[in-house]
Amino acid sequence: MTTQEKINELESRQIVLSNEMASSDAHAAKCIKLGLNFGEAYPEELERYKASRDEYNANEVALSELYAALEKEAQADAADHHIAMVEGQVDA
């Protein structure tokens, strides 16, 4: 799998996780309006939220690393192309 494909896969997963967390946030807001403690009333949902949040945060770190790797790949490709041009192997 290429770096870009890994990025695409993680970004898609981030959307799913973000939607899951937003749903829990909306549910928690309703609980607060009703004077309920979300974590006490819905402990399983709170655990799913925490798991989604933790995965989301880990994915953000991985994405940052992948973007850095992608930039390095692009720089290496540009350098290779420049060398090939200088050596007359490739047209500008």
N, CA, C and O atoms as a Tinker XYZ file with bonds, in Angstrom:
   368  protein
     1  N      0.858000   -1.173000    0.000000    73     2
     2  CA     0.000000    0.000000    0.000000    64     1     3
     3  C      0.903000    1.234000    0.000000    63     2     4     5
     4  O      1.858000    1.318000    0.772000    81     3
     5  N      0.592000    2.170000   -0.860000    73     3     6
     6  CA     1.392000    3.382000   -0.939000    64     5     7
     7  C      1.093000    4.300000    0.247000    63     6     8     9
     8  O      0.094000    4.138000    0.949000    81     7
     9  N      1.973000    5.251000    0.443000    73     7    10
    10  CA     1.772000    6.218000    1.517000    64     9    11
    11  C      0.457000    6.959000    1.317000    63    10    12    13
    12  O     -0.296000    7.161000    2.269000    81    11
    13  N      0.181000    7.364000    0.088000    73    11    14
    14  CA    -1.064000    8.095000   -0.180000    64    13    15
    15  C     -2.286000    7.224000    0.102000    63    14    16    17
    16  O     -3.291000    7.717000    0.614000    81    15
    17  N     -2.210000    5.951000   -0.222000    73    15    18
    18  CA    -3.337000    5.049000    0.060000    64    17    19
    19  C     -3.541000    4.893000    1.567000    63    18    20    21
    20  O     -4.677000    4.841000    2.039000    81    19
    21  N     -2.453000    4.820000    2.313000    73    19    22
    22  CA    -2.556000    4.750000    3.777000    64    21    23
    23  C     -3.202000    6.017000    4.324000    63    22    24    25
    24  O     -4.045000    5.959000    5.219000    81    23
    25  N     -2.798000    7.165000    3.778000    73    23    26
    26  CA    -3.388000    8.437000    4.202000    64    25    27
    27  C     -4.883000    8.442000    3.904000    63    26    28    29
    28  O     -5.687000    8.806000    4.762000    81    27
    29  N     -5.253000    8.042000    2.703000    73    27    30
    30  CA    -6.669000    8.022000    2.320000    64    29    31
    31  C     -7.487000    7.120000    3.241000    63    30    32    33
    32  O     -8.597000    7.466000    3.644000    81    31
    33  N     -6.918000    5.954000    3.568000    73    31    34
    34  CA    -7.612000    5.013000    4.440000    64    33    35
    35  C     -7.810000    5.604000    5.837000    63    34    36    37
    36  O     -8.896000    5.516000    6.410000    81    35
    37  N     -6.752000    6.205000    6.375000    73    35    38
    38  CA    -6.870000    6.804000    7.708000    64    37    39
    39  C     -7.807000    8.004000    7.719000    63    38    40    41
    40  O     -8.555000    8.190000    8.679000    81    39
    41  N     -7.782000    8.818000    6.677000    73    39    42
    42  CA    -8.690000    9.966000    6.623000    64    41    43
    43  C    -10.146000    9.508000    6.556000    63    42    44    45
    44  O    -11.020000   10.128000    7.162000    81    43
    45  N    -10.404000    8.437000    5.831000    73    43    46
    46  CA   -11.769000    7.888000    5.790000    64    45    47
    47  C    -12.190000    7.395000    7.171000    63    46    48    49
    48  O    -13.320000    7.614000    7.608000    81    47
    49  N    -11.269000    6.731000    7.841000    73    47    50
    50  CA   -11.569000    6.242000    9.188000    64    49    51
    51  C    -11.816000    7.406000   10.143000    63    50    52    53
    52  O    -12.670000    7.316000   11.026000    81    51
    53  N    -11.070000    8.501000    9.971000    73    51    54
    54  CA   -11.249000    9.675000   10.826000    64    53    55
    55  C    -12.665000   10.234000   10.687000    63    54    56    57
    56  O    -13.258000   10.684000   11.667000    81    55
    57  N    -13.190000   10.206000    9.499000    73    55    58
    58  CA   -14.565000   10.701000    9.279000    64    57    59
    59  C    -15.552000    9.844000   10.055000    63    58    60    61
    60  O    -16.456000   10.365000   10.707000    81    59
    61  N    -15.377000    8.520000    9.984000    73    59    62
    62  CA   -16.262000    7.604000   10.711000    64    61    63
    63  C    -16.172000    7.869000   12.209000    63    62    64    65
    64  O    -17.191000    7.989000   12.891000    81    63
    65  N    -14.943000    7.960000   12.715000    73    63    66
    66  CA   -14.758000    8.197000   14.150000    64    65    67
    67  C    -15.331000    9.543000   14.576000    63    66    68    69
    68  O    -15.945000    9.657000   15.637000    81    67
    69  N    -15.128000   10.554000   13.750000    73    67    70
    70  CA   -15.653000   11.877000   14.058000    64    69    71
    71  C    -17.183000   11.851000   14.148000    63    70    72    73
    72  O    -17.773000   12.473000   15.032000    81    71
    73  N    -17.805000   11.134000   13.237000    73    71    74
    74  CA   -19.272000   11.009000   13.260000    64    73    75
    75  C    -19.744000   10.278000   14.509000    63    74    76    77
    76  O    -20.747000   10.658000   15.112000    81    75
    77  N    -19.017000    9.221000   14.901000    73    75    78
    78  CA   -19.374000    8.486000   16.116000    64    77    79
    79  C    -19.273000    9.387000   17.349000    63    78    80    81
    80  O    -20.150000    9.370000   18.212000    81    79
    81  N    -18.204000   10.166000   17.421000    73    79    82
    82  CA   -18.024000   11.055000   18.570000    64    81    83
    83  C    -19.072000   12.163000   18.572000    63    82    84    85
    84  O    -19.575000   12.531000   19.634000    81    83
    85  N    -19.409000   12.697000   17.407000    73    83    86
    86  CA   -20.420000   13.756000   17.325000    64    85    87
    87  C    -21.776000   13.239000   17.791000    63    86    88    89
    88  O    -22.520000   13.954000   18.462000    81    87
    89  N    -22.092000   12.011000   17.437000    73    87    90
    90  CA   -23.356000   11.414000   17.878000    64    89    91
    91  C    -23.396000   11.305000   19.399000    63    90    92    93
    92  O    -24.412000   11.618000   20.021000    81    91
    93  N    -22.296000   10.864000   19.993000    73    91    94
    94  CA   -22.235000   10.773000   21.454000    64    93    95
    95  C    -22.282000   12.156000   22.094000    63    94    96    97
    96  O    -22.908000   12.345000   23.137000    81    95
    97  N    -21.614000   13.122000   21.463000    73    95    98
    98  CA   -21.652000   14.491000   21.986000    64    97    99
    99  C    -23.082000   15.017000   22.022000    63    98   100   101
   100  O    -23.492000   15.643000   22.999000    81    99
   101  N    -23.838000   14.763000   20.962000    73    99   102
   102  CA   -25.234000   15.218000   20.911000    64   101   103
   103  C    -26.051000   14.528000   21.993000    63   102   104   105
   104  O    -26.881000   15.156000   22.649000    81   103
   105  N    -25.814000   13.242000   22.176000    73   103   106
   106  CA   -26.537000   12.494000   23.201000    64   105   107
   107  C    -26.165000   13.002000   24.594000    63   106   108   109
   108  O    -27.030000   13.144000   25.459000    81   107
   109  N    -24.888000   13.272000   24.805000    73   107   110
   110  CA   -24.436000   13.790000   26.101000    64   109   111
   111  C    -25.052000   15.161000   26.377000    63   110   112   113
   112  O    -25.426000   15.451000   27.514000    81   111
   113  N    -25.162000   15.998000   25.358000    73   111   114
   114  CA   -25.763000   17.324000   25.534000    64   113   115
   115  C    -27.222000   17.201000   25.965000    63   114   116   117
   116  O    -27.689000   17.957000   26.817000    81   115
   117  N    -27.933000   16.250000   25.375000    73   115   118
   118  CA   -29.334000   16.036000   25.777000    64   117   119
   119  C    -29.412000   15.582000   27.229000    63   118   120   121
   120  O    -30.294000   16.005000   27.977000    81   119
   121  N    -28.474000   14.712000   27.620000    73   119   122
   122  CA   -28.449000   14.238000   29.009000    64   121   123
   123  C    -28.220000   15.402000   29.969000    63   122   124   125
   124  O    -28.873000   15.501000   31.008000    81   123
   125  N    -27.303000   16.262000   29.617000    73   123   126
   126  CA   -26.996000   17.408000   30.468000    64   125   127
   127  C    -28.232000   18.298000   30.623000    63   126   128   129
   128  O    -28.530000   18.776000   31.717000    81   127
   129  N    -28.943000   18.513000   29.522000    73   127   130
   130  CA   -30.161000   19.341000   29.578000    64   129   131
   131  C    -31.210000   18.729000   30.496000    63   130   132   133
   132  O    -32.004000   19.435000   31.118000    81   131
   133  N    -31.197000   17.394000   30.565000    73   131   134
   134  CA   -32.167000   16.705000   31.418000    64   133   135
   135  C    -31.647000   16.498000   32.836000    63   134   136   137
   136  O    -32.330000   15.914000   33.677000    81   135
   137  N    -30.437000   16.979000   33.092000    73   135   138
   138  CA   -29.858000   16.842000   34.416000    64   137   139
   139  C    -29.274000   15.467000   34.694000    63   138   140   141
   140  O    -29.061000   15.104000   35.850000    81   139
   141  N    -29.014000   14.706000   33.648000    73   139   142
   142  CA   -28.456000   13.368000   33.810000    64   141   143
   143  C    -26.947000   13.392000   33.617000    63   142   144   145
   144  O    -26.415000   14.246000   32.908000    81   143
   145  N    -26.271000   12.458000   34.246000    73   143   146
   146  CA   -24.843000   12.272000   34.030000    64   145   147
   147  C    -24.705000   11.256000   32.906000    63   146   148   149
   148  O    -25.069000   10.091000   33.065000    81   147
   149  N    -24.188000   11.690000   31.791000    73   147   150
   150  CA   -24.078000   10.854000   30.599000    64   149   151
   151  C    -23.313000    9.557000   30.887000    63   150   152   153
   152  O    -23.746000    8.474000   30.492000    81   151
   153  N    -22.187000    9.673000   31.568000    73   151   154
   154  CA   -21.364000    8.502000   31.868000    64   153   155
   155  C    -22.057000    7.496000   32.770000    63   154   156   157
   156  O    -21.868000    6.289000   32.622000    81   155
   157  N    -22.846000    7.984000   33.688000    73   155   158
   158  CA   -23.579000    7.075000   34.575000    64   157   159
   159  C    -24.796000    6.478000   33.882000    63   158   160   161
   160  O    -25.113000    5.304000   34.077000    81   159
   161  N    -25.468000    7.275000   33.082000    73   159   162
   162  CA   -26.677000    6.809000   32.411000    64   161   163
   163  C    -26.363000    5.875000   31.239000    63   162   164   165
   164  O    -27.123000    4.950000   30.955000    81   163
   165  N    -25.248000    6.121000   30.568000    73   163   166
   166  CA   -24.901000    5.354000   29.371000    64   165   167
   167  C    -23.415000    4.983000   29.379000    63   166   168   169
   168  O    -22.648000    5.463000   28.544000    81   167
   169  N    -23.014000    4.134000   30.318000    73   167   170
   170  CA   -21.583000    3.814000   30.431000    64   169   171
   171  C    -20.993000    3.144000   29.180000    63   170   172   173
   172  O    -19.836000    3.385000   28.837000    81   171
   173  N    -21.783000    2.308000   28.504000    73   171   174
   174  CA   -21.271000    1.646000   27.299000    64   173   175
   175  C    -21.011000    2.661000   26.186000    63   174   176   177
   176  O    -20.011000    2.574000   25.473000    81   175
   177  N    -21.911000    3.610000   26.050000    73   175   178
   178  CA   -21.729000    4.630000   25.021000    64   177   179
   179  C    -20.522000    5.521000   25.348000    63   178   180   181
   180  O    -19.773000    5.915000   24.454000    81   179
   181  N    -20.345000    5.826000   26.617000    73   179   182
   182  CA   -19.185000    6.617000   27.018000    64   181   183
   183  C    -17.893000    5.867000   26.699000    63   182   184   185
   184  O    -16.923000    6.474000   26.244000    81   183
   185  N    -17.870000    4.562000   26.932000    73   183   186
   186  CA   -16.676000    3.768000   26.614000    64   185   187
   187  C    -16.419000    3.738000   25.108000    63   186   188   189
   188  O    -15.271000    3.814000   24.672000    81   187
   189  N    -17.490000    3.626000   24.311000    73   187   190
   190  CA   -17.328000    3.675000   22.845000    64   189   191
   191  C    -16.788000    5.028000   22.413000    63   190   192   193
   192  O    -15.938000    5.113000   21.526000    81   191
   193  N    -17.286000    6.084000   23.044000    73   191   194
   194  CA   -16.795000    7.431000   22.737000    64   193   195
   195  C    -15.300000    7.544000   23.047000    63   194   196   197
   196  O    -14.521000    8.047000   22.236000    81   195
   197  N    -14.916000    7.068000   24.237000    73   195   198
   198  CA   -13.509000    7.144000   24.625000    64   197   199
   199  C    -12.624000    6.334000   23.679000    63   198   200   201
   200  O    -11.529000    6.770000   23.322000    81   199
   201  N    -13.096000    5.163000   23.277000    73   199   202
   202  CA   -12.325000    4.331000   22.347000    64   201   203
   203  C    -12.192000    5.031000   20.998000    63   202   204   205
   204  O    -11.121000    5.016000   20.392000    81   203
   205  N    -13.266000    5.638000   20.534000    73   203   206
   206  CA   -13.226000    6.379000   19.266000    64   205   207
   207  C    -12.278000    7.557000   19.369000    63   206   208   209
   208  O    -11.494000    7.814000   18.455000    81   207
   209  N    -12.349000    8.268000   20.474000    73   207   210
   210  CA   -11.469000    9.420000   20.685000    64   209   211
   211  C    -10.000000    9.005000   20.702000    63   210   212   213
   212  O     -9.151000    9.652000   20.089000    81   211
   213  N     -9.718000    7.918000   21.415000    73   211   214
   214  CA    -8.334000    7.450000   21.498000    64   213   215
   215  C     -7.818000    7.015000   20.126000    63   214   216   217
   216  O     -6.686000    7.329000   19.757000    81   215
   217  N     -8.643000    6.299000   19.380000    73   215   218
   218  CA    -8.244000    5.885000   18.034000    64   217   219
   219  C     -8.060000    7.102000   17.136000    63   218   220   221
   220  O     -7.105000    7.170000   16.362000    81   219
   221  N     -8.973000    8.058000   17.240000    73   219   222
   222  CA    -8.886000    9.277000   16.437000    64   221   223
   223  C     -7.564000    9.999000   16.710000    63   222   224   225
   224  O     -6.873000   10.412000   15.779000    81   223
   225  N     -7.222000   10.146000   17.981000    73   223   226
   226  CA    -5.987000   10.840000   18.347000    64   225   227
   227  C     -4.754000   10.083000   17.858000    63   226   228   229
   228  O     -3.799000   10.699000   17.384000    81   227
   229  N     -4.765000    8.760000   17.968000    73   227   230
   230  CA    -3.645000    7.950000   17.470000    64   229   231
   231  C     -3.538000    8.086000   15.951000    63   230   232   233
   232  O     -2.436000    8.165000   15.409000    81   231
   233  N     -4.668000    8.112000   15.275000    73   231   234
   234  CA    -4.662000    8.272000   13.819000    64   233   235
   235  C     -4.110000    9.630000   13.408000    63   234   236   237
   236  O     -3.452000    9.746000   12.374000    81   235
   237  N     -4.372000   10.648000   14.204000    73   235   238
   238  CA    -3.839000   11.979000   13.889000    64   237   239
   239  C     -2.309000   11.963000   13.928000    63   238   240   241
   240  O     -1.654000   12.587000   13.093000    81   239
   241  N     -1.754000   11.255000   14.891000    73   239   242
   242  CA    -0.296000   11.129000   14.979000    64   241   243
   243  C      0.223000   10.370000   13.753000    63   242   244   245
   244  O      1.194000   10.786000   13.121000    81   243
   245  N     -0.433000    9.259000   13.428000    73   243   246
   246  CA    -0.025000    8.462000   12.272000    64   245   247
   247  C     -0.136000    9.271000   10.983000    63   246   248   249
   248  O      0.740000    9.191000   10.121000    81   247
   249  N     -1.202000   10.045000   10.850000    73   247   250
   250  CA    -1.371000   10.877000    9.649000    64   249   251
   251  C     -0.262000   11.912000    9.544000    63   250   252   253
   252  O      0.254000   12.168000    8.456000    81   251
   253  N      0.099000   12.499000   10.660000    73   251   254
   254  CA     1.182000   13.474000   10.652000    64   253   255
   255  C      2.469000   12.834000   10.149000    63   254   256   257
   256  O      3.188000   13.421000    9.340000    81   255
   257  N      2.751000   11.637000   10.627000    73   255   258
   258  CA     3.948000   10.914000   10.183000    64   257   259
   259  C      3.858000   10.554000    8.707000    63   258   260   261
   260  O      4.848000   10.654000    7.983000    81   259
   261  N      2.685000   10.138000    8.258000    73   259   262
   262  CA     2.507000    9.778000    6.850000    64   261   263
   263  C      2.651000   10.994000    5.940000    63   262   264   265
   264  O      3.243000   10.895000    4.865000    81   263
   265  N      2.122000   12.127000    6.355000    73   263   266
   266  CA     2.280000   13.343000    5.547000    64   265   267
   267  C      3.747000   13.744000    5.453000    63   266   268   269
   268  O      4.198000   14.206000    4.404000    81   267
   269  N      4.495000   13.570000    6.543000    73   267   270
   270  CA     5.929000   13.869000    6.516000    64   269   271
   271  C      6.645000   12.909000    5.567000    63   270   272   273
   272  O      7.527000   13.318000    4.812000    81   271
   273  N      6.265000   11.643000    5.608000    73   271   274
   274  CA     6.864000   10.650000    4.703000    64   273   275
   275  C      6.520000   10.967000    3.254000    63   274   276   277
   276  O      7.364000   10.832000    2.368000    81   275
   277  N      5.287000   11.387000    3.012000    73   275   278
   278  CA     4.863000   11.730000    1.656000    64   277   279
   279  C      5.661000   12.918000    1.128000    63   278   280   281
   280  O      6.039000   12.946000   -0.043000    81   279
   281  N      5.915000   13.892000    1.988000    73   279   282
   282  CA     6.712000   15.057000    1.599000    64   281   283
   283  C      8.137000   14.632000    1.250000    63   282   284   285
   284  O      8.705000   15.106000    0.266000    81   283
   285  N      8.712000   13.742000    2.054000    73   283   286
   286  CA    10.061000   13.243000    1.770000    64   285   287
   287  C     10.097000   12.485000    0.444000    63   286   288   289
   288  O     11.048000   12.611000   -0.328000    81   287
   289  N      9.055000   11.700000    0.189000    73   287   290
   290  CA     8.977000   10.968000   -1.081000    64   289   291
   291  C      8.919000   11.932000   -2.250000    63   290   292   293
   292  O      9.577000   11.721000   -3.269000    81   291
   293  N      8.133000   12.988000   -2.105000    73   291   294
   294  CA     8.009000   13.982000   -3.171000    64   293   295
   295  C      9.335000   14.687000   -3.408000    63   294   296   297
   296  O      9.713000   14.937000   -4.552000    81   295
   297  N     10.037000   15.007000   -2.335000    73   295   298
   298  CA    11.340000   15.655000   -2.481000    64   297   299
   299  C     12.344000   14.720000   -3.152000    63   298   300   301
   300  O     13.126000   15.152000   -4.000000    81   299
   301  N     12.324000   13.454000   -2.778000    73   299   302
   302  CA    13.234000   12.487000   -3.390000    64   301   303
   303  C     12.914000   12.312000   -4.871000    63   302   304   305
   304  O     13.824000   12.228000   -5.696000    81   303
   305  N     11.637000   12.258000   -5.211000    73   303   306
   306  CA    11.230000   12.139000   -6.611000    64   305   307
   307  C     11.681000   13.359000   -7.409000    63   306   308   309
   308  O     12.153000   13.232000   -8.539000    81   307
   309  N     11.532000   14.538000   -6.814000    73   307   310
   310  CA    11.942000   15.768000   -7.497000    64   309   311
   311  C     13.452000   15.779000   -7.704000    63   310   312   313
   312  O     13.936000   16.191000   -8.758000    81   311
   313  N     14.191000   15.327000   -6.699000    73   311   314
   314  CA    15.647000   15.279000   -6.821000    64   313   315
   315  C     16.059000   14.277000   -7.890000    63   314   316   317
   316  O     16.957000   14.559000   -8.683000    81   315
   317  N     15.423000   13.122000   -7.924000    73   315   318
   318  CA    15.720000   12.117000   -8.948000    64   317   319
   319  C     15.421000   12.658000  -10.340000    63   318   320   321
   320  O     16.193000   12.448000  -11.276000    81   319
   321  N     14.305000   13.349000  -10.468000    73   319   322
   322  CA    13.928000   13.923000  -11.761000    64   321   323
   323  C     14.949000   14.986000  -12.177000    63   322   324   325
   324  O     15.332000   15.055000  -13.345000    81   323
   325  N     15.384000   15.804000  -11.232000    73   323   326
   326  CA    16.377000   16.840000  -11.530000    64   325   327
   327  C     17.692000   16.218000  -11.994000    63   326   328   329
   328  O     18.292000   16.674000  -12.968000    81   327
   329  N     18.129000   15.185000  -11.298000    73   327   330
   330  CA    19.382000   14.502000  -11.698000    64   329   331
   331  C     19.245000   13.914000  -13.102000    63   330   332   333
   332  O     20.160000   14.018000  -13.918000    81   331
   333  N     18.108000   13.303000  -13.372000    73   331   334
   334  CA    17.885000   12.731000  -14.709000    64   333   335
   335  C     17.896000   13.813000  -15.772000    63   334   336   337
   336  O     18.407000   13.597000  -16.871000    81   335
   337  N     17.330000   14.995000  -15.453000    73   335   338
   338  CA    17.350000   16.105000  -16.412000    64   337   339
   339  C     18.778000   16.564000  -16.666000    63   338   340   341
   340  O     19.168000   16.776000  -17.815000    81   339
   341  N     19.561000   16.718000  -15.603000    73   339   342
   342  CA    20.939000   17.182000  -15.714000    64   341   343
   343  C     21.753000   16.183000  -16.545000    63   342   344   345
   344  O     22.609000   16.573000  -17.339000    81   343
   345  N     21.482000   14.926000  -16.356000    73   343   346
   346  CA    22.213000   13.901000  -17.079000    64   345   347
   347  C     21.665000   13.689000  -18.493000    63   346   348   349
   348  O     22.191000   12.879000  -19.257000    81   347
   349  N     20.611000   14.419000  -18.829000    73   347   350
   350  CA    20.040000   14.337000  -20.168000    64   349   351
   351  C     19.167000   13.116000  -20.404000    63   350   352   353
   352  O     18.869000   12.779000  -21.550000    81   351
   353  N     18.761000   12.460000  -19.347000    73   351   354
   354  CA    17.939000   11.263000  -19.483000    64   353   355
   355  C     16.454000   11.576000  -19.617000    63   354   356   357
   356  O     15.677000   10.737000  -20.072000    81   355
   357  N     16.061000   12.786000  -19.221000    73   355   358
   358  CA    14.652000   13.177000  -19.219000    64   357   359
   359  C     14.566000   14.588000  -19.759000    63   358   360   361
   360  O     15.429000   15.422000  -19.484000    81   359
   361  N     13.509000   14.857000  -20.538000    73   359   362
   362  CA    13.267000   16.228000  -20.998000    64   361   363
   363  C     12.634000   17.025000  -19.877000    63   362   364   365
   364  O     11.952000   16.475000  -19.013000    81   363
   365  N     12.870000   18.346000  -19.900000    73   363   366
   366  CA    12.311000   19.227000  -18.887000    64   365   367
   367  C     10.853000   19.247000  -19.002000    63   366   368
   368  O     10.182000   19.936000  -18.233000    81   367
